[in-house]
Amino acid sequence: MRLLRKLFTPLVDNRLNDDFMIFLDKVEDFFAKVLSLAMIGVVLFAILDLGVVLTKEMLKPTLGSFSSTLLKVFGLFLNILIALEITQNITSYLKSHVIQIEMVIITSLIAVARKIIILDFQKISESELLALAATIIALSFCYWAVRRTNAKYPFH
């Protein structure tokens, strides 16, 4: 019973809120750092994969299939860019303990741009295309609204 009381007292005792918040900040920092390291691993693996694909594609005759190869390579490049943006989002959080919504929206826009670049318009339905267009419009509006708000009320 004493053990349970010792474990739950910090959760219910308002006098210990500062200590608990410090603990939570440390836990958040730890997991953000783990995520940063994982994203670095993802970026390194993606770069290696890009190198392998580029090497294979350069050694293969490209007569008539260069555009599909180009789309594949662009997709891989944009995957790396998205991973770098996510890493930057995590790093920014570690510095200021604030999730910067503008950066998240930019990362989302890059992901949608990647989808459009590699999209096979022969295999997509009209409703999927409309949904993609609605996503772009919504993200663009959000980006505009956030930029306008940040210009009016700077964070720092």
Number of C-alpha atoms within 10 A of each C-alpha: 6 7 7 8 9 10 11 11 11 14 11 10 10 10 9 12 13 10 11 15 11 11 12 12 12 12 12 15 17 13 12 17 16 12 16 20 13 13 19 15 13 17 19 14 13 18 16 12 13 20 14 12 15 17 11 11 15 11 8 9 10 12 7 8 9 12 11 13 16 14 16 16 18 16 21 21 15 18 20 19 18 20 20 18 19 19 22 17 20 22 17 15 16 17 9 9 13 11 14 15 14 17 16 16 16 17 20 18 18 17 18 16 15 20 14 15 14 17 14 11 10 6 7 10 10 10 9 10 14 11 12 15 14 12 15 16 12 12 17 15 12 16 19 13 13 16 15 12 12 13 10 9 9 9 8 4
